[in-house]
């Protein structure tokens, strides 16, 4: 079992920056790929970024060049630094852990409770 807890959401103006954190506890952090997903009202949950257990990362095209995912193994924490935020980035952001090398939500076994990010225009 892996427990995940996100923090760092909030309200920011378009063009601003925000950082999210996700602290993991339970099973060995390094064995899991750590992903960020988001869900806007009325929309399906969508992939944002992932840091796989081997160290490589992958981003959705919509955030590439603006968002950066990183992980700190000593703290069992994964981060999402979001720059140049746009109103369309507004969503609840979820941290997820999974052992499959995938970017679909169904492949992730454990989820955090989510944190709201609101970008005003």
C-alpha positions in Angstrom: 0.0 0.0 0.0 1.2 3.5 -0.9 -0.3 6.6 0.6 0.0 9.9 -1.3 -0.6 13.4 -0.1 -0.5 16.4 -2.4 0.1 20.0 -1.3 0.8 23.3 -2.9 -2.3 24.1 -4.9 -3.8 27.6 -5.0 -4.8 30.6 -7.0 -2.4 32.3 -9.4 -2.7 34.7 -12.2 -2.0 33.7 -15.8 1.7 33.7 -16.5 2.5 32.9 -12.9 4.1 29.9 -11.3 3.1 27.3 -8.8 4.7 24.3 -7.3 3.0 21.1 -6.2 4.4 18.4 -3.9 3.4 14.9 -3.3 4.7 13.0 -0.3 4.5 9.2 -0.5 4.6 6.7 2.3 4.3 3.0 2.5 6.0 0.8 -0.1 9.4 1.6 -1.6 9.1 4.9 -3.4 11.8 4.2 -5.9 10.0 1.2 -7.3 7.1 3.3 -8.5 6.6 5.6 -11.4 5.1 8.8 -10.1 2.7 10.7 -12.2 0.6 13.9 -12.1 -2.8 14.0 -13.6 -5.4 16.7 -13.7 -9.2 16.9 -14.0 -11.1 20.0 -14.9 -14.9 20.3 -14.3 -16.8 18.3 -16.8 -13.7 16.8 -18.3 -12.0 13.4 -18.0 -8.9 13.0 -15.9 -5.8 13.7 -18.1 -2.2 12.9 -17.9 0.2 15.7 -17.2 3.7 14.3 -16.4 5.4 11.3 -15.1 8.7 10.4 -13.5 9.4 6.7 -14.0 11.3 4.6 -11.5 14.3 4.4 -13.9 14.6 8.2 -13.8 13.2 9.2 -17.2 10.3 11.7 -17.5 7.6 12.3 -20.0 5.1 15.2 -20.4 1.8 15.9 -22.1 2.3 18.1 -25.1 0.1 20.8 -23.5 2.5 21.3 -20.6 5.9 20.5 -22.3 8.3 23.3 -21.7 6.2 24.9 -19.0 6.0 22.1 -16.3 8.8 20.2 -14.7 8.5 17.0 -12.7 11.2 15.9 -10.3 11.5 13.5 -7.4 13.5 13.5 -4.3 14.1 9.9 -3.1 15.4 10.8 0.3 12.0 12.4 1.1 9.9 10.1 -1.0 8.4 13.1 -2.7 7.6 14.1 -6.2 7.3 17.7 -7.3 5.6 19.5 -10.2 6.9 22.9 -10.9 4.4 24.8 -13.1 5.5 27.9 -14.9 3.8 30.2 -17.5 0.4 29.0 -16.2 -2.7 29.5 -18.4 -6.4 29.6 -17.4 -6.8 26.2 -19.2 -4.4 24.7 -16.6 -7.1 25.2 -14.0 -8.0 21.8 -12.6 -7.7 19.5 -9.6 -4.2 18.0 -9.8 -3.7 14.4 -8.6 -0.5 12.6 -7.8 -0.5 8.9 -8.6 1.9 5.9 -8.2 2.1 2.9 -10.4 4.5 0.2 -11.5 3.5 0.1 -15.2 5.3 2.3 -17.6 2.1 4.0 -18.8 0.4 7.4 -19.1 -3.2 6.3 -18.7 -4.9 6.8 -15.4 -6.1 3.3 -15.2 -2.5 2.0 -15.0 -1.9 3.8 -11.7 -2.6 1.9 -8.5 -2.5 4.6 -5.9 -3.9 8.1 -5.9 -3.7 11.2 -3.7 -6.8 13.2 -2.7 -6.0 16.0 -5.2 -5.2 19.7 -4.9 -7.0 22.6 -6.6 -5.0 24.8 -9.0 -6.9 27.9 -10.3 -5.4 30.2 -12.9 -7.1 33.5 -13.3 -7.0 35.4 -16.6 
